[in-house]
Amino acid sequence: AGGHHLRHHQSTYQASAVSTRTMTPPTATQAPEPPGPLREFWSYFSANKGAIAGLVIVVTMMLVALFAPWLAPHDPIITNSDIALQPPFWQTGGTLAYPLGTDAIGRDILSRLIHGARLSLVIGVAVVAVSVLVGTILGLTAGYFRGVYEIAVMRAMDIILTLPSLLLAIVIVAILGPGIMNAMLAVAVVILPHYVRITRAAVISETSRDYVTAARMNGASNLRLMLSEVLPNCAAPLIVQASLGISTAILDAAALGFLGLGAQPPSPEWGTMLADAREFVLRAWWVVTFPGIMILVTVLAFNLLGDGLRDAFDPKLKR
């Protein structure tokens, strides 16, 4: 009887254990939620330390340009012959009132560099904006409609690319006349073919995809197909090229200013500052060195930023 009672107790315990295991659902391990597009973009972008440095420098330059009237210690145009070619404050004869020294007619170098950042960034952004707008329209229509129109547009772009960029800009400014607006127009024409070619190639690649074919079969017009379906998927290479194009525009505008064809004195443009300081290279190094450093740092920062954007946008480079 005792053994029968023990076996009955064990069977009851096993039945309850089985029912407990049956009623308790297994705890499934939840898969980690995939990161959003912005977080994924930032993870790839931040992996490039050079791109982070470029972003910091570009943001700093933009803030300096935005608050230039309040950051500059002196007026960038007012002259004072009593303090002409005063050295930086750490050299004999320099003062903290003019930390980076003065130029040949007594203008504060630091104030001119700060205001020059505003002018150079405006030139770079405006030139690239015009080139991207016109280049996107030409490349989008050429890649979508093809035919004789595409051949005409691309051959014109090939002709522009065969000419040295700076020489072509000089010719355009020589025809239109020196000045900052004409220099910006010349640089915009010089860098235009890059955006046309990039947009056309992206459009040709996208128009053969299924979603474009489906939209066309649903009755979408050509304008809607180009603007709503194709163009948003061509934005990534254009953004990368635009960030790199700003550095090219700043460099070409500075070169035209150095040659006397861009911004005219007394505008505090970095290339013009270099041109004004040519005869003082040997006896006043600071007049040439600091504008050159500003051009170098700004161009390098935009190039590093463009490399980071390319790494983040290009799926072929994603690991």
Disulfide bonds with the S-S distance in Angstrom:
none
